[in-house]
Amino acid sequence: MTIGIPQALIYWKQPNFWEVFFKELGFKVLLSPKTNKEIVEQGVKVSDPENCFSNKVYWGHLLWLDGKCDYIFVPRLKANKEKLEYCPKFFGLPDLSKILVKTPILTETFDPRKEKTEKTFKKLGKKLKKDSGQVKKALETALLKEKELKAREVREFFEKIDSEKPKIILVSHPYNLCDEYVNLRMKDVLEKLGAEPIFIDEVPVSQPSTAESPGGARGEKKAGPSLIINYQSPIKFHWEFGKEIMEKIQEVLKYKISGVIEISSFACGCDAVIKEFVAEEFKKNKIPFLYLIIDEHTGEAGFQTRLEAFMDTLK
Amino acid sequence: MTKNQNPKPVVTFARWGNYTVAFRILLEQLGLEVIPPEKTNSQAISEGSRMAPEMFCFPMKVTLGNYLPALKKGANTIFMVQNVGGSCRQRYYGAIQEKVLKEGGYRINFLDFKATPIDIYRTIRDISGASFWQIMKAIIFFFKKLKMIEKIEKTAQYYRPREIERGATDRLLADVFLKLEEINKTKDFSIFKKETFRKLKKIKIENKKKLPKVGLIGEIYTVCDSTINFEVEKKLGLEEIEVYREMDITYHLKKLIFPWKDRTIQRKINPYLRSTVGGHGRDAIYEMLHYIKKDFDGIIHLLPFQCMPEVTVRPILEKLHQESGIPFLSLSLDEQVAEAGINTRLEAFIDVVKNHYHNKKPLKNYKNE
């Protein structure tokens, strides 16, 4: 039996996790390909015109999978482990997917506020006719793999922080950052312009004190950190990504960074709120900040110009 | 702009259609000095959207625009409720408005409270210093007024398409809302209420007229505030279409007080959506199902542009529309929308509704015979 996973939106919240989980349970996994023009066009065609760009891309991936597998896996993510909510648009994904495609949708509601995550996984296993022991084992393997990737990310982060190039922090949701087509290969463009782009989700939050990690000196500490240490966020987000981004910004401000680019997909309601506070944070610390909105009409040339101009301001 | 440090709070609050009157009286009865927010007009909308973050939803921009004139007149305290639960952006209206206004140079005290009875009570007590009984009295009077406003609105929906003299209902309504603002005593109020409904009954209508029915669903603010939705209710009424709308403050408060209402709604919409999507997303589906069952002739879905819950449920509403064949019109409202555009779409929709109504009529007669 083949389970299809659209490689967009919620996939990037836990990349590889679901893949490993289902493979471990003995299923074939079919990932939709990397986003391309055709997928975006398909998605835009079927989507509600006011839906956010990331959602439109998701529909495109879903349609690509339609008919190619036995099940399409669309989890209903409601809250994370810290009981903070995901974007409300994720809540309706399985229901809206059912309208769009003919392939049956495999779904389960993940809401630790109401039900323990282990139990949810057990229920998911039951739907696939797997007993709880198998599910538990698969879950452990998947989590282990995820941890491994996280550790590698952290290592890479410190390598990047140590580099001589001007460091640019890219602030956005993982589904905008990891999808190269969606963000118009911004990482490559910035690298060509001589910068070192760092994704905000690569920033480790609760890492042990910097002296412990190998290599000794970890980037130059910013002058006047007293401002940051006694910092209290002006707002408490009930969105997991809101809290995460704000926390990581505090962390990243400890290092010397040259500039920040925030990317948000057009019509993203949550970003309208978060952007205000993100921008304020960097303005307060006098770090150049660029806000870019992406959608299906964004041209690469226009993007390039703005990035070049931004890089020039840093010099 | 209030430059002087005034210790006495002068209160303004978020405007909300005809209900503004009730909110104002509530605050006044607590012994607070109130400067009511400005009526929503094009200036308020454009000023609000200039200050607000670009991608934010429309009601926030409008309410922000409504504060500004009141702030210029000397108000220094703003009331804002985090009312709609779930994951909707309404939760952050207060935070963003406070931030934007303070950046704009206004010195204000922003009271952003959650819509739980305890939180409301505490905030009111702290700001006004009123006693428990005074607060209770004011709240009871507030509900009385609210109920009357909603009843008048509902009656008008019935009267408007049936009146013999065009516009008589709306003239009376305008008069009533104007007078209602001045009444702040329980005794005066009951006399006024009786008088109003007597006057309403005097309007000549064709009582037995059968009319096509249209249900209004969608986001609560746009549905309830006639200045935002370009008076959709009135326009449809004058075209001899009876408008129904379930969404109002009482409905919303009932849901807050009796949480099992949510569960009933969830049960009804289970085949279509198995989760909340924030705001009143579920209610839109529930109401639409209800109207289809009641054999309505059209549904109008109103939402602020990019409203997250309503946009999420819209594909489901469209599916319902395709399944049942009921005419469906979805109107997104924001500062860019012009009345002419809405009018054109409404006119076309009215034709569709009337067609739908006349086409199904013979079938019904056939059944009856």
Contacts between the chains, C-beta under 8 A, distances in Angstrom:
chain1	res1	chain2	res2	distance
A	48	B	311	5.7
A	48	B	314	5.1
A	48	B	315	5.6
A	50	B	305	6.6
A	50	B	306	5.2
A	50	B	311	4.8
A	50	B	314	7.8
A	50	B	332	6.2
A	51	B	311	5.5
A	51	B	312	7.7
A	76	B	274	7.5
A	76	B	275	5.9
A	78	B	275	6.9
A	85	B	87	5.0
A	86	B	87	7.9
A	87	B	87	7.2
A	87	B	308	7.9
A	88	B	86	6.8
A	88	B	87	3.6
A	88	B	88	6.8
A	88	B	277	5.2
A	88	B	278	3.9
A	88	B	279	7.9
A	88	B	281	7.9
A	88	B	308	5.3
A	88	B	309	6.3
A	88	B	312	6.7
A	89	B	277	7.5
A	89	B	308	6.2
A	89	B	311	7.9
A	89	B	312	5.5
A	91	B	87	7.2
A	91	B	275	4.6
A	91	B	276	6.4
A	91	B	277	4.8
A	91	B	278	7.3
A	91	B	312	7.4
A	92	B	273	6.1
A	92	B	275	6.6
A	92	B	277	4.8
A	92	B	281	7.5
A	92	B	312	4.5
A	92	B	313	6.9
A	92	B	316	7.9
A	94	B	274	7.3
A	95	B	272	6.5
A	95	B	273	4.7
A	95	B	274	6.1
A	95	B	275	7.5
A	95	B	316	6.8
A	96	B	312	7.2
A	96	B	315	5.5
A	96	B	316	7.2
A	99	B	315	5.8
A	99	B	316	6.9
A	99	B	319	5.4
A	109	B	274	7.6
A	109	B	275	6.8
A	234	B	95	7.8
A	234	B	99	7.7
A	235	B	92	7.4
A	235	B	95	5.1
A	238	B	87	7.3
A	238	B	91	6.8
A	239	B	87	7.3
A	264	B	55	7.8
A	267	B	55	7.2
A	267	B	306	5.0
A	268	B	55	7.3
A	269	B	55	7.4
A	269	B	57	7.0
A	269	B	89	5.5
A	269	B	306	6.2
A	269	B	307	7.9
A	269	B	308	4.2
A	270	B	89	7.5
A	270	B	308	7.9
A	271	B	55	6.9
A	272	B	53	5.4
A	272	B	54	7.7
A	272	B	55	3.8
A	272	B	56	4.6
A	272	B	57	7.7
A	272	B	89	7.0
A	273	B	53	7.9
A	273	B	56	7.5
A	273	B	89	6.0
A	273	B	92	4.7
A	273	B	95	7.9
A	273	B	96	6.6
A	275	B	53	6.7
A	275	B	55	7.7
A	276	B	53	5.6
A	276	B	96	6.1
A	276	B	99	6.3
A	280	B	99	7.7
A	293	B	55	8.0
